Amino acid sequence: MTTPVPPHTQEDYKLKHTKPQLGERWPHGGVRGGGGWITSERASSTYDLVEQMYYLYVRVVKAKDLPPNPITGSCDPYVEVKLGNYKGKTRHFEKRANPEWKQVFAFSKEKIQSSVLEVFIRDKEMVGRDDYIGKVVFDMNEVPTRVPPDSPLAPQWYRLEDRRGDTKVKGEVMLAVWMGTQADEAFPEAWHSDAASVQGEGVYNIRSKVYVSPKLWYVRVNVIEAQDAEAHDRGQVPQAFVKAQVGHQILKTKLCPNRTTNPFWNEDLLFVAAEPFEEQLVLTVENKVTPAKDEVMGRLILPLTIFERRLDHRPIHSRWFNLEKFGFGALEADKRHELKFSSRIHLRVCLEGAYHVLDESTMYISDQRPTARQLWKHPIGILEVGILSAQGLLPMKTKDGRGTTDAYCVAKYGQKWVRTRTILESLSPKWNEQYTWEVYDPCTVITLGVFDNCHLGGNEKSAGGGGAKADSRIGKVRIRLSTLETDRIYTHSYPLLVLHPSGLKKMGELQLAVRFTSLSLANMIYLYMQPLLPKMHYLLPFTVNQLDSLRYQAMNIVAVRLGRAEPPLRKEVVEYMLDVDSHMWSMRRSKANFFRIVSLFSGAISMSKWLGEVRHWKNPATTVLVHVLFFILICYPELILPTIFLYMFLIGIWNYRFRPRHPPHMDPKLSWAEAVHPDELDEEFDTFPTSKPQDVVRMRYDRLRSVAGRIQTVVGDMATQGERFQALLSWRDTRATSLFILFCLVAAVALYITPFKIVALVAGIVWLRHPRFRSKLPSIPSNFFKRLPSRADSML
């Protein structure tokens, strides 16, 4: 039973402007490049789009001359770093007096409640309490501050003290302690006090990481022909086809239309492969024995590395390959005859480097560069994104009886993915992490998603009950770079909206700082005149079905490869970021797209209404002015086109005052998400194929039939109007065609004799005539057109 969600007002779904304290701010009033004790002429910080977060860093390098345990005669040392209630431990080494840890601990300054930092070295015991070896104590007021890009603080040797701190004991430890920010190089790999409750493998799943998508290639396999393809039954002539496989992708050629031992196809099969190439191309020539039975006549396995990498549309040389015999032909006794009497296949295979391998929807594409790096252009800009924080997140799971969320953010642009660290047990997490991307085209989209980490190895349970197996979606934000002004910092709070089977939910807000810097304005303007995708997409285009299939395969490959990273970027995260289900049927999306089309024509509809009011003299002054303008244009027709373009220029200048001041965001009203029927949402979240009961499927099928019936009627009406135009000269209605061609003859003579200005003037005056001279009945041309025959009466 889901708890009812309080209804949100329209304001909750809007973008909100924020004013975070961005940039580096240091003690004693020092600001980067400003006053205080930091006044050096350094370059601007790479962390100027996030709020400053201070951390106490403790780098534990190694120890030496540690005393052995008097009972066991050996030492199993580890280090415990203690600051108030927070404790961090290194791993322990067995029987080693000079261990090396090389581990960094980070303690958030906001949560420091102690004035003393203690570093203990202990001896790990299998039974009982661990033995104390020594400690080092630091006064927090004496800890130095490191300002990047200063070099890292050099670690020092410290003598160990006894429990009371009065006397030195045997052994030394090498440490470095400093105060820094999230800009420190040690930050990403450090153990964080915020994550003290995470143990084991879960530690790796909370760290921030940068990922790179695998380099994807299209593999074009042109199957030309085969020779000496023999069926198992020597008396039967085979009807052959070729099955090709790369990884999990399997494609087949068409059946050769003739039964022959030398079949011919000349058919292209397209696959997606990723570097490094782990899969091989497996080809089998098969015989269609019966509609339900195929037999393999020969097989060929080729590594993808042997094929040529094509960078343009020039033809590739074809090659003959010998097929391995299959079945009875593969007996050991026949191996020596294999080369002499082998079947052969004729192939033309290449790796296409001049295409961009689409792994995301073209509506939200973030990269258009071709696969081959040598074809890349220079970047035209830099995109910097500061992922600041989230506010008001809903609890995604229960832990120890209370609702909580372990949130992290993922951003994807081009081939680079970034993942922030996971903030544990917080409904208002603060990440303050900044990332940079090179921009090669401004008409691209960056996607950011927020997720709940369900792989921490603890006793969390999903809010809906049961164990959490996948990281839960909290929300997604898209920003199109072409909507951003250059060299301006946008600081906004974006609503995180997610559709659930129960309806639209606002899961919280994501605060971002975004800056798009232009490197070359001329190159950017030039790009607006270039095709969106590399030229090979237009010289040798793929079909729509091929593109859909290849995109699905590319998304699977990217998800698998990123899932093998450490920490993994999991499949459900990658699929959500790449909109893997955007092509699935949805009644809600269909309605939204329909009303988008209606809104497109709203301007034309308004214009036609205004012209109708002018024709009917609703406002005599306006109609008179239109008459005057019409007469001017008739007298000076060379002014028509300049007037149209000047009008559009003035409209554009006028609309500049009302231009959007912020990037667009998810609009629930445009998406038709607020007024959607619950059953339509349930249908949208259904699996494919469906898993619903038969009566529900029947009801939805009938609803779809009714919608399709209305669409069918509209399409039929459009076809009828087009066929009536054809009927004007087709002599299906001899009387109507006779009248029309006689009218055309008279019109041709009249228009030849009469100057065009007079014709246009008379037509305009007739069209703008006063309602007193206008009949309410339909016009003669309209009556004549509606009487023309169509092919609708020939339909069954």
C-alpha positions in Angstrom: 0.0 0.0 0.0 1.7 3.2 -1.1 1.4 6.3 1.1 -0.4 9.1 -0.6 1.9 11.9 -1.7 0.7 15.5 -0.9 -0.2 17.3 -4.1 2.5 19.8 -5.3 1.7 23.3 -6.4 2.8 24.4 -9.9 5.6 26.4 -8.2 7.3 23.2 -6.9 7.9 22.1 -10.5 9.6 25.3 -11.6 13.3 26.1 -11.8 14.6 28.2 -8.9 17.4 30.7 -9.0 20.0 30.2 -6.2 22.9 32.3 -4.9 25.5 29.9 -3.5 28.9 31.1 -2.3 31.0 29.9 -5.1 34.8 30.0 -5.3 37.7 29.5 -2.9 37.4 31.2 0.4 40.2 30.8 3.0 40.8 31.9 6.6 41.4 35.5 7.6 39.1 36.8 4.9 41.2 35.5 2.1 39.5 34.9 -1.2 41.2 33.6 -4.3 42.8 36.6 -6.0 41.5 38.9 -3.2 42.6 40.2 0.2 43.7 38.2 3.3 46.9 36.3 3.3 46.4 34.8 -0.1 47.4 37.5 -2.6 49.5 35.5 -5.1 49.1 36.0 -8.9 47.7 32.4 -9.4 45.5 31.4 -12.2 41.8 31.1 -11.4 40.9 28.0 -9.5 39.5 24.9 -11.2 37.0 24.7 -8.3 35.3 28.1 -8.7 31.8 26.7 -9.4 31.3 24.9 -6.1 31.1 25.9 -2.5 34.2 25.5 -0.5 34.2 22.5 1.9 37.1 22.1 4.4 38.6 18.8 5.4 41.3 17.7 7.8 43.6 15.3 5.9 45.8 12.7 7.5 48.2 10.8 5.3 49.5 7.7 6.9 52.6 6.6 4.9 54.5 4.0 6.9 56.1 3.1 10.2 59.5 1.6 11.3 61.2 0.0 14.2 57.9 -1.1 15.8 58.5 -3.3 18.9 57.4 -7.0 18.7 54.8 -8.4 21.0 56.6 -10.0 24.0 54.3 -13.1 23.9 54.1 -13.8 20.1 57.5 -12.3 19.2 55.9 -10.6 16.2 54.0 -7.5 15.3 50.7 -7.2 13.3 50.4 -3.4 13.1 47.6 -1.1 12.0 46.9 2.6 12.4 43.8 4.1 14.0 43.2 7.8 13.4 40.8 9.3 16.0 39.2 12.8 15.9 36.5 13.2 18.5 33.9 10.4 17.8 35.2 9.5 14.4 37.7 6.7 14.0 39.4 5.5 10.8 41.6 2.4 10.5 44.1 1.2 8.0 44.5 -2.5 7.1 46.8 -4.6 9.3 50.0 -6.4 8.2 51.0 -9.7 9.7 54.5 -10.0 11.2 55.9 -6.8 9.8 57.8 -4.2 11.9 58.2 -1.8 9.0 54.8 -1.6 7.3 53.7 0.7 4.5 50.0 1.8 4.3 50.0 4.9 2.1 46.4 5.8 3.0 44.7 9.1 3.4 41.9 10.0 5.9 39.6 13.0 5.5 37.5 14.5 8.3 34.8 17.1 7.4 35.6 20.4 9.3 31.9 21.0 9.8 31.6 17.9 12.1 34.9 18.3 14.0 34.1 18.6 17.7 37.6 18.0 19.1 40.7 20.1 19.4 43.1 17.2 19.3 43.9 14.6 16.6 45.2 11.3 17.8 47.0 8.7 15.7 47.4 5.3 17.4 49.4 2.3 16.3 48.1 -1.0 17.6 49.0 -4.6 17.3 46.2 -6.8 15.9 45.3 -9.7 18.2 43.3 -12.7 17.1 41.7 -13.1 20.5 41.1 -10.3 23.0 41.9 -6.6 22.9 44.5 -5.2 20.4 47.7 -4.2 22.1 48.8 -0.6 22.3 52.1 0.3 20.6 52.2 4.1 20.6 50.5 7.3 19.5 51.1 10.7 18.1 49.0 13.7 19.1 48.4 16.9 17.0 46.9 20.2 18.2 44.2 21.2 15.7 45.2 24.9 16.1 48.7 24.0 14.8 47.6 22.1 11.7 48.9 23.9 8.5 46.6 24.8 5.6 47.5 23.7 2.1 46.2 25.8 -0.9 46.2 24.1 -4.3 48.1 24.2 -6.6 50.8 24.1 -3.9 52.8 20.9 -3.9 51.6 18.2 -1.5 52.7 18.6 2.1 55.8 16.5 2.7 55.3 13.7 5.4 57.5 13.6 8.4 58.7 11.0 10.9 57.2 11.2 14.4 58.4 9.4 17.4 55.7 7.4 19.2 54.5 8.3 22.7 53.2 6.2 25.5 49.5 6.3 26.7 50.0 9.4 28.9 52.1 11.2 26.3 54.9 11.8 28.8 57.7 9.7 27.3 58.8 8.5 23.9 58.6 4.8 23.1 60.3 2.7 20.5 59.0 3.1 16.9 58.3 5.9 14.5 55.5 6.7 12.1 55.6 8.9 8.9 52.6 11.2 8.7 51.4 14.4 7.0 48.5 16.4 8.5 47.0 19.4 6.8 43.8 21.4 6.3 42.5 21.5 2.7 39.4 21.4 0.6 37.7 19.1 -1.9 40.1 20.5 -4.5 42.9 18.5 -2.9 44.4 15.6 -5.0 44.0 13.3 -2.0 40.2 13.9 -1.8 38.8 11.3 -4.3 40.7 8.3 -2.8 40.5 9.3 0.8 38.6 7.5 3.6 35.9 9.9 4.6 34.6 10.2 8.1 31.1 10.7 6.6 31.3 7.1 5.4 32.6 5.5 8.6 29.7 3.1 8.7 30.6 1.5 5.3 32.8 -1.5 5.5 34.3 -4.0 3.1 33.5 -3.7 -0.6 31.0 -1.0 0.0 33.9 1.5 0.5 34.7 1.4 -3.2 31.1 2.0 -4.1 30.9 5.4 -2.5 33.9 7.1 -4.1 33.7 9.7 -6.8 35.0 8.5 -10.2 35.4 9.5 -13.8 34.6 7.0 -16.5 35.2 7.0 -20.3 32.8 5.2 -22.6 34.4 2.5 -24.7 35.4 3.4 -28.2 32.7 2.0 -30.4 32.9 1.0 -34.0 30.4 -0.1 -36.6 31.4 -3.4 -38.2 30.1 -3.6 -41.8 30.1 -7.2 -43.1 29.3 -7.4 -46.8 28.5 -11.0 -47.6 28.9 -11.4 -51.3 28.9 -15.0 -52.3 30.0 -18.6 -51.4 31.5 -21.4 -53.5 31.2 -25.1 -53.2 28.7 -25.1 -50.4 27.6 -28.7 -50.1 24.7 -30.0 -48.0 25.1 -33.0 -45.7 22.9 -34.9 -48.1 25.1 -34.9 -51.2 22.1 -35.5 -53.4 20.3 -32.3 -52.3 21.2 -28.9 -53.7 21.3 -26.4 -50.8 19.3 -23.3 -50.4 21.8 -21.3 -48.4 21.9 -18.3 -46.1 24.7 -16.8 -43.9 24.4 -16.3 -40.1 26.9 -13.8 -38.6 27.5 -13.2 -34.9 29.6 -10.7 -33.0 29.2 -11.1 -29.3 25.5 -11.4 -28.5 24.5 -9.8 -31.8 23.2 -12.2 -34.5 22.1 -11.3 -38.0 21.2 -13.4 -41.0 21.2 -12.7 -44.7 18.2 -13.5 -46.9 17.8 -16.9 -48.4 19.5 -17.3 -51.7 16.5 -17.4 -54.1 17.9 -20.3 -56.1 19.1 -23.7 -54.9 22.8 -23.8 -55.8 26.2 -24.7 -54.5 27.4 -21.2 -55.4 24.9 -18.9 -53.7 25.0 -15.1 -54.1 23.7 -12.5 -51.6 25.7 -9.2 -51.7 24.1 -8.1 -48.5 25.4 -5.8 -45.7 25.2 -6.9 -42.1 26.0 -4.2 -39.4 27.3 -4.8 -35.9 28.6 -2.7 -33.0 32.0 -3.6 -31.4 34.0 -1.9 -28.7 37.8 -1.6 -28.2 39.6 -3.5 -27.0 38.0 -6.1 -29.3 37.1 -9.1 -27.2 34.5 -10.6 -29.5 35.2 -12.3 -32.8 33.2 -12.4 -36.1 31.6 -15.9 -36.4 30.1 -16.7 -39.7 28.2 -19.9 -40.6 26.8 -20.9 -44.0 23.6 -22.8 -43.4 21.2 -24.7 -45.5 17.4 -24.3 -45.1 16.4 -28.0 -45.1 12.9 -27.4 -44.0 11.1 -24.3 -42.6 11.8 -25.6 -39.1 15.3 -27.0 -39.7 18.7 -25.5 -40.6 21.9 -27.3 -41.0 25.4 -25.8 -40.9 27.5 -26.4 -44.0 30.6 -24.4 -43.0 31.9 -22.1 -40.3 34.4 -19.2 -40.1 35.9 -17.4 -37.1 37.8 -14.2 -37.6 39.2 -11.7 -35.1 38.1 -8.1 -35.7 41.6 -6.8 -35.5 42.5 -8.1 -39.0 40.0 -5.9 -40.8 40.7 -2.6 -42.3 39.5 0.6 -40.6 37.8 2.8 -43.2 37.8 6.6 -42.7 35.7 7.6 -45.7 33.3 6.1 -48.3 36.0 4.6 -50.6 35.4 0.9 -51.4 37.2 -1.8 -49.5 38.9 -4.8 -51.2 37.1 -8.0 -50.8 38.7 -11.3 -49.7 38.0 -15.0 -50.0 38.0 -17.1 -46.8 38.1 -20.9 -46.5 35.3 -22.3 -44.4 35.8 -24.9 -41.8 33.9 -28.0 -42.7 31.0 -28.9 -40.4 29.4 -32.2 -39.6 30.7 -35.2 -41.6 33.2 -33.0 -43.4 35.0 -32.2 -40.2 36.1 -35.8 -39.5 39.8 -36.1 -38.6 40.4 -38.4 -41.7 39.4 -35.5 -44.0 41.5 -32.8 -42.4 44.3 -33.2 -44.9 41.9 -32.6 -47.8 40.3 -29.5 -46.2 42.4 -26.9 -47.9 42.3 -28.6 -51.3 38.5 -29.1 -51.4 37.3 -26.5 -48.9 34.1 -24.4 -49.4 34.9 -20.6 -49.6 33.0 -17.4 -48.8 33.6 -14.0 -50.4 33.5 -11.1 -47.9 34.1 -7.4 -47.7 34.5 -6.5 -44.0 35.6 -3.2 -42.5 35.5 -1.2 -39.3 33.7 2.1 -40.1 35.6 5.0 -38.5 33.8 7.9 -40.2 30.4 7.3 -38.5 29.4 8.4 -35.0 28.2 5.3 -33.1 24.9 6.4 -31.6 24.5 5.0 -28.1 21.9 7.6 -26.9 18.7 9.1 -28.3 19.3 11.6 -31.1 17.0 14.0 -29.3 19.4 14.3 -26.4 22.7 13.6 -28.2 25.8 14.7 -26.4 28.5 13.9 -28.9 28.6 13.8 -32.7 32.3 13.1 -33.3 33.2 10.1 -35.6 34.9 7.1 -34.2 38.3 7.7 -35.7 40.2 10.3 -33.7 42.0 11.7 -36.7 38.7 13.0 -38.0 37.9 15.0 -34.9 37.8 18.8 -35.2 39.2 21.2 -32.5 36.9 21.9 -29.5 34.9 25.1 -29.7 34.3 25.5 -26.0 34.6 24.3 -22.4 31.7 23.1 -20.3 32.1 23.3 -16.5 29.5 21.9 -14.1 29.6 22.3 -10.4 27.4 19.7 -8.8 26.6 21.5 -5.5 23.9 19.7 -3.5 20.4 18.3 -3.4 17.6 19.5 -1.2 14.4 17.8 0.1 15.1 14.3 -1.2 12.5 11.7 -0.3 13.6 8.7 1.8 14.4 5.9 -0.6 15.0 3.1 1.9 14.7 2.3 5.6 17.7 1.7 7.8 17.4 0.7 11.4 13.7 1.6 11.3 14.1 5.2 9.8 13.8 6.5 6.3 17.1 7.5 4.6 18.8 8.1 1.3 22.4 7.5 0.2 22.5 9.8 -2.8 25.1 10.2 -5.6 25.0 12.1 -8.8 26.0 10.9 -12.3 26.7 13.3 -15.2 27.2 12.2 -18.8 28.4 14.3 -21.7 30.2 12.9 -24.7 32.4 10.0 -23.9 33.0 11.1 -20.3 30.9 10.0 -17.4 31.4 11.3 -13.9 30.0 10.0 -10.6 30.2 12.0 -7.4 30.9 10.4 -4.1 27.9 8.9 -2.2 26.7 11.0 0.8 25.3 8.6 3.4 22.1 9.0 5.3 21.3 12.5 4.2 18.2 14.0 2.6 20.1 17.2 1.8 23.5 15.9 0.5 26.3 18.3 -0.4 28.7 17.1 -3.0 30.4 20.3 -4.2 32.3 18.6 -6.9 33.3 20.3 -10.2 33.9 18.6 -13.6 35.0 19.9 -17.0 34.2 18.7 -20.5 35.5 19.8 -23.9 32.7 20.8 -26.2 32.8 20.0 -30.0 29.3 21.1 -30.8 27.0 23.5 -29.0 23.8 21.7 -30.1 24.3 18.9 -27.6 22.8 18.0 -24.2 24.4 17.1 -20.9 22.4 14.7 -18.7 22.6 14.5 -14.9 20.9 11.9 -12.8 20.6 11.4 -9.1 20.5 7.9 -7.7 20.2 6.1 -4.3 23.2 3.8 -3.6 21.9 0.4 -2.7 25.2 -1.4 -2.7 26.8 -0.4 0.6 26.8 -3.9 2.1 24.6 -2.8 5.1 21.1 -3.7 6.4 19.2 -1.3 4.1 15.8 -2.2 2.8 14.0 -0.5 0.0 11.1 1.7 1.0 8.7 -0.6 -0.7 9.9 -3.6 1.2 12.2 -6.3 0.2 15.9 -6.2 -0.6 17.2 -3.5 -2.8 18.9 -5.0 -5.9 19.3 -1.9 -8.1 20.2 1.7 -7.5 17.0 3.6 -7.4 16.2 6.6 -9.6 15.7 9.9 -7.9 15.5 12.1 -10.9 17.2 13.5 -14.0 18.1 16.9 -15.5 18.9 17.7 -19.1 20.6 21.0 -20.2 21.0 21.9 -23.8 24.2 23.8 -24.3 22.8 25.9 -27.1 20.4 27.5 -24.6 23.3 28.8 -22.5 25.0 32.2 -22.9 28.7 31.9 -23.1 30.9 33.0 -20.1 27.9 33.2 -17.8 27.5 31.2 -14.6 24.0 29.7 -14.2 23.1 28.8 -10.6 19.7 27.1 -10.4 17.9 24.5 -8.4 16.4 21.9 -10.8 13.3 19.9 -9.7 13.9 16.1 -9.8 10.7 14.7 -11.2 10.0 11.0 -11.7 7.0 9.2 -13.0 5.8 6.3 -10.8 2.9 4.0 -11.3 1.1 6.1 -8.7 1.7 9.3 -10.5 4.2 12.2 -10.8 6.5 12.7 -7.8 8.9 15.4 -7.0 11.8 13.6 -5.4 13.7 16.7 -4.5 15.8 19.4 -6.1 19.3 19.4 -7.6 21.5 22.5 -7.3 23.9 23.1 -10.1 26.3 25.8 -11.3 27.0 25.7 -15.0 29.3 27.7 -17.2 29.8 27.4 -21.0 33.0 29.1 -22.2 33.5 29.7 -25.9 37.0 29.1 -27.3 36.2 30.3 -30.9 33.0 32.2 -31.7 33.7 31.9 -35.4 34.0 28.1 -35.3 30.8 27.9 -33.3 28.9 30.0 -35.8 30.4 27.9 -38.6 29.1 24.7 -36.9 25.5 26.0 -37.2 25.8 25.6 -41.0 27.2 22.0 -40.8 25.2 18.7 -40.7 24.5 17.4 -37.2 26.2 14.1 -37.8 29.4 13.1 -39.7 29.1 13.2 -43.4 29.1 9.3 -43.8 25.7 9.3 -42.2 24.4 11.1 -45.3 26.7 9.6 -48.0 25.9 5.9 -46.9 22.9 6.3 -44.6 21.5 3.5 -42.4 17.8 2.6 -42.4 15.7 3.5 -39.4 15.4 -0.1 -38.3 19.2 -0.5 -38.5 19.8 2.6 -36.5 17.3 1.5 -33.7 19.0 -2.0 -33.6 22.5 -0.6 -33.6 21.7 2.0 -30.9 20.2 -0.7 -28.7 23.4 -2.9 -29.1 25.6 0.1 -28.5 23.8 0.9 -25.2 24.2 -2.7 -24.1 27.9 -2.7 -24.8 28.4 0.7 -22.9 26.4 -0.6 -19.9 28.4 -3.9 -19.8 31.8 -2.1 -20.0 31.0 0.6 -17.5 29.6 -2.1 -15.2 33.0 -3.7 -15.1 34.8 -0.6 -13.7 35.6 -0.1 -10.1 33.4 1.2 -8.6 30.9 0.0 -11.3 28.5 2.3 -13.0 25.6 -0.1 -12.9 23.4 -1.1 -15.8 20.3 0.4 -14.4 22.1 3.8 -14.1 23.5 3.7 -17.6 20.1 2.7 -19.1 18.3 5.5 -17.3 20.9 8.1 -18.4 20.8 6.9 -22.0 16.9 6.7 -22.1 16.9 3.1 -23.1 13.1 2.9 -23.0 12.3 6.1 -24.8 11.0 4.3 -27.9 8.4 2.2 -26.0 4.7 2.9 -26.5 3.1 5.3 -24.0 -0.4 6.8 -24.2 0.9 9.8 -22.1 3.8 10.5 -24.5 1.4 10.2 -27.5 -0.9 12.8 -26.0 2.0 15.1 -25.2 3.4 14.9 -28.7 -0.1 15.5 -30.2 -0.5 18.7 -28.2 3.0 19.7 -29.1 1.9 19.5 -32.7 -1.2 21.5 -31.9 0.8 24.2 -30.2 3.0 24.4 -33.3 0.0 25.3 -35.4 -1.4 27.7 -32.8 0.3 30.6 -34.5 -1.1 29.8 -37.9 -4.5 29.3 -36.4 -4.3 32.7 -34.6 -3.2 34.3 -37.9 -6.1 32.7 -39.8 -8.6 33.9 -37.1 -7.2 37.4 -37.4 -7.5 37.3 -41.2 -11.0 36.1 -40.8 -11.8 39.1 -38.5 -10.2 41.4 -41.1 -12.3 39.8 -43.9 -15.5 40.2 -41.8 -14.7 43.8 -40.9 -14.8 43.2 -37.1 -12.5 46.2 -36.7 -13.0 48.5 -39.6 -9.8 50.6 -38.9 -7.6 47.4 -39.0 -9.3 46.3 -42.2 -8.8 49.7 -43.9 -5.1 49.6 -42.9 -4.8 46.1 -44.4 -6.4 47.3 -47.6 -3.8 50.2 -47.8 -0.9 47.8 -47.2 -2.4 45.4 -49.8 -2.6 48.2 -52.4 1.0 49.3 -51.7 2.3 45.8 -52.2 0.3 45.4 -55.4 1.8 48.6 -56.7 5.3 47.7 -55.6 5.5 43.9 -55.6 9.3 44.1 -55.2 8.6 45.1 -51.5 6.8 41.8 -50.7 9.9 39.7 -49.7 11.8 42.5 -48.0 8.6 43.3 -46.0 8.3 39.7 -44.8 11.9 39.4 -43.7 11.9 42.9 -42.1 8.7 41.8 -40.2 10.5 38.7 -38.9 13.5 40.7 -37.9 11.3 43.1 -35.9 9.5 40.3 -34.3 12.8 38.7 -33.3 14.0 42.0 -31.8 10.8 42.5 -29.9 10.9 38.9 -28.5 14.5 39.5 -27.3 13.0 41.3 -24.3 11.1 38.1 -23.3 13.9 35.7 -24.0 14.4 32.8 -21.4 16.7 33.8 -18.6 17.5 30.2 -17.5 17.9 26.8 -19.2 14.8 24.8 -19.9 14.0 22.0 -17.5 11.6 19.1 -17.2 8.0 20.4 -17.7 5.3 18.1 -16.3 2.6 20.1 -18.1 4.3 19.7 -21.5 4.9 16.0 -20.7 1.2 15.5 -19.9 2.3 14.0 -16.5 0.0 15.9 -14.2 -3.4 14.8 -15.6 -2.4 11.3 -16.7 -4.9 8.5 -15.9 -3.5 5.9 -13.5 -4.2 3.0 -15.9 -2.3 4.8 -18.6 0.7 5.1 -16.2 0.3 1.4 -15.3 0.4 0.6 -19.0 3.6 2.7 -19.4 5.4 0.8 -16.7 4.3 -2.6 -18.0 7.0 -4.9 -19.1 7.5 -5.9 -22.8 6.0 -8.4 -23.5 3.2 -7.6 -21.1 2.9 -9.3 -17.7 -0.7 -8.1 -17.0 -3.8 -10.2 -16.7 -5.8 -11.1 -19.8 -8.8 -8.8 -19.0 -6.5 -5.8 -18.5 -4.7 -6.5 -21.7 -8.0 -6.8 -23.6 -9.2 -3.5 -22.1 -6.0 -1.7 -23.2 -6.2 -3.3 -26.6 -9.7 -2.0 -27.1 -8.6 1.5 -26.0 -5.7 1.4 -28.4 -8.1 0.3 -31.2 -10.4 3.3 -30.5 -7.5 5.7 -30.6 -6.1 4.1 -33.8 -9.6 4.2 -35.3 -9.7 8.0 -34.9 -6.2 8.3 -36.4 -7.3 6.0 -39.2 -10.3 8.3 -39.9 -8.1 11.4 -40.0 -5.6 9.7 -42.3 -8.5 8.6 -44.5 -9.8 12.1 -44.8 -6.4 13.4 -45.8 -6.2 10.7 -48.5 -9.7 11.6 -49.7 -8.7 15.3 -50.2 -5.5 14.3 -52.1 -7.5 11.9 -54.4 -10.0 14.7 -55.1 -7.1 16.8 -56.4 -6.0 13.9 -58.6 -9.6 13.5 -59.8 -9.6 17.1 -61.3 -7.7 15.7 -64.4 -8.2 12.0 -64.2 -11.7 11.9 -65.9 -13.2 9.7 -63.2 -16.0 12.2 -63.3 -16.1 13.3 -66.9 -18.5 16.2 -66.3 -16.3 17.6 -63.4 -13.1 17.2 -65.4 -14.7 18.8 -68.5 -15.8 21.8 -66.4 -12.3 22.1 -64.8 -10.4 22.0 -68.1 -12.7 24.5 -69.7 -12.2 26.8 -66.6 -8.4 26.3 -67.0 -8.6 27.4 -70.7 -10.6 30.5 -69.9 -8.3 31.3 -66.9 -5.2 30.9 -69.1 -6.5 33.3 -71.8 -7.8 35.8 -69.2 -4.5 35.8 -67.2 -2.5 36.1 -70.4 -4.5 39.2 -71.4 -4.9 40.8 -68.0 -1.8 42.2 -66.2 -0.9 40.2 -63.1 -1.2 43.3 -60.8 -4.9 43.8 -61.9 -5.6 40.1 -61.2 -4.0 40.2 -57.8 -5.8 43.5 -57.0 -9.2 42.1 -58.0 -8.7 38.8 -56.1 -7.6 40.7 -53.0 -10.6 43.1 -53.1 -13.0 40.1 -53.6 -11.4 38.2 -50.7 -11.6 41.3 -48.4 -15.1 42.4 -49.4 -17.5 43.6 -46.8 -19.8 41.0 -45.2 -22.8 42.8 -46.8 -21.5 41.5 -50.1 -20.7 38.0 -48.8 -22.9 34.9 -48.7 -23.1 32.6 -45.8 -23.2 29.6 -48.1 -20.0 27.8 -49.1 -18.1 29.2 -52.1 -18.4 27.7 -55.6 -14.8 26.3 -55.7 -15.4 24.7 -52.3 -18.7 23.1 -53.5 -17.1 21.9 -56.7 -14.1 20.4 -54.9 -16.3 18.5 -52.4 -18.3 16.9 -55.2 -15.2 15.4 -56.8 -14.9 11.6 -56.5 -12.2 9.8 -54.4 -11.2 6.2 -54.0 -12.9 5.9 -50.7 -15.9 4.2 -52.4 -13.6 1.5 -53.6 -12.5 0.6 -50.1 -13.8 -2.6 -48.5 
